Amino acid sequence: MNVVAFNGSPRKDGNTAYLLNKVLEPIRAAGIATEIVQVGGTNVRGCRACYTCKELQNKRCIIDTDIVNTCLEKMIAADAIILGSPTYFADVASEMKALIDRAGFVSHTNGGLFKRKVGAAVVAVRRGGATNVLDSINKLFLISEMIVPGSTYWNFGIGLEKEAVSKDEEGLQNMANLGETIAWLMKKIKEA
Ligand SMILES: Cc1cc2nc3c(=O)[nH]c(=O)nc-3n(C[C@H](O)[C@H](O)[C@H](O)COP(=O)(O)O)c2cc1C
């Protein structure tokens, strides 16, 4: 079993990365392989609406000049997908939006590549708009027939400067609880 997490923040070692690692800690402790893929700050472009993915049915996006096809391969191979984003004007960062649109559309036009995988959203926020970011990410999971576990609060951590979320104790505990639930759920699904 394996979990792949995507960091949509251009700050590679910022708050989103910190939170993703907190979620992954109990997953690793449960013996499940994990990986974090850096998407934020890369030169990723949006969907062209060319529908070539629908025509070719090859589980790929026709745009092959950025990281999205690599992300797609990792998503298809994973048992659980975690999408992490900072809050930018109360929504996901642009790079995460491009990944959602293109990977989500390839999945959709190729028969549902993410069906029954576990999906979790993780959000860094300074003050407001985080629940909308969660909603944007969860919409991809829910339209993809994925299974979305909850935690003890909504999955965001609060902070402005890099690693400021390390002071948000409740946020960090929520991430740890989320990680434990993801690991538990993955094992139950495997047994089913
Ligand atoms: C372009 C931009 C827009 C932002 N918009 C918001 C916002 O709408 N609400 C908010 O609370 N914080 C906002 N922030 C602050 C970030 O969400 C916050 O600093 C977050 O912790 C950054 O995560 P990171 O370190 O992973 O990049 C914004 C930051 C930037 C650079």
The ligand as an SDF file (V2000), in Angstrom:
LIG
                    3D

 31 33  0  0  0  0  0  0  0  0999 V2000
   -1.1270   35.0690   -2.9640 C   0  0  0  0  0  0  0  0  0  0  0  0
   -1.4780   34.7540   -1.5470 C   0  0  0  0  0  0  0  0  0  0  0  0
   -2.8150   34.7720   -1.1680 C   0  0  0  0  0  0  0  0  0  0  0  0
   -3.1830   34.4610    0.1370 C   0  0  0  0  0  0  0  0  0  0  0  0
   -4.5100   34.4530    0.4690 N   0  0  0  0  0  0  0  0  0  0  0  0
   -4.8820   34.1220    1.7350 C   0  0  0  0  0  0  0  0  0  0  0  0
   -6.2540   34.0590    2.0860 C   0  0  0  0  0  0  0  0  0  0  0  0
   -7.1700   34.2460    1.2910 O   0  0  0  0  0  0  0  0  0  0  0  0
   -6.5520   33.7590    3.3780 N   0  0  0  0  0  0  0  0  0  0  0  0
   -5.5880   33.5320    4.3260 C   0  0  0  0  0  0  0  0  0  0  0  0
   -5.9280   33.2800    5.4670 O   0  0  0  0  0  0  0  0  0  0  0  0
   -4.2790   33.5350    3.9980 N   0  0  0  0  0  0  0  0  0  0  0  0
   -3.9000   33.8080    2.7280 C   0  0  0  0  0  0  0  0  0  0  0  0
   -2.5640   33.7880    2.3830 N   0  0  0  0  0  0  0  0  0  0  0  0
   -1.5860   33.3040    3.3880 C   0  0  0  0  0  0  0  0  0  0  0  0
   -1.2240   31.8120    3.2030 C   0  0  0  0  0  0  0  0  0  0  0  0
   -2.3590   31.0120    2.9740 O   0  0  0  0  0  0  0  0  0  0  0  0
   -0.4990   31.2920    4.4510 C   0  0  0  0  0  0  0  0  0  0  0  0
    0.6820   32.0520    4.6710 O   0  0  0  0  0  0  0  0  0  0  0  0
   -0.1350   29.8390    4.3530 C   0  0  0  0  0  0  0  0  0  0  0  0
    0.3350   29.3920    5.6030 O   0  0  0  0  0  0  0  0  0  0  0  0
    0.9520   29.5930    3.3090 C   0  0  0  0  0  0  0  0  0  0  0  0
    1.2640   28.2250    3.2580 O   0  0  0  0  0  0  0  0  0  0  0  0
    2.6840   27.7370    2.6810 P   0  0  0  0  0  0  0  0  0  0  0  0
    3.7300   28.1250    3.7080 O   0  0  0  0  0  0  0  0  0  0  0  0
    2.5720   26.2740    2.5130 O   0  0  0  0  0  0  0  0  0  0  0  0
    2.8870   28.4400    1.3820 O   0  0  0  0  0  0  0  0  0  0  0  0
   -2.1790   34.1230    1.1010 C   0  0  0  0  0  0  0  0  0  0  0  0
   -0.8240   34.1240    0.7150 C   0  0  0  0  0  0  0  0  0  0  0  0
   -0.4820   34.4390   -0.5900 C   0  0  0  0  0  0  0  0  0  0  0  0
    0.9850   34.4170   -0.9890 C   0  0  0  0  0  0  0  0  0  0  0  0
  1  2  1  0
  2  3  1  0
  2 30  2  0
  3  4  2  0
  4  5  1  0
  4 28  1  0
  5  6  2  0
  6  7  1  0
  6 13  1  0
  7  8  2  0
  7  9  1  0
  9 10  1  0
 10 11  2  0
 10 12  1  0
 12 13  2  0
 13 14  1  0
 14 15  1  0
 14 28  1  0
 15 16  1  0
 16 17  1  0
 16 18  1  0
 18 19  1  0
 18 20  1  0
 20 21  1  0
 20 22  1  0
 22 23  1  0
 23 24  1  0
 24 25  2  0
 24 26  1  0
 24 27  1  0
 28 29  2  0
 29 30  1  0
 30 31  1  0
M  END
$$$$
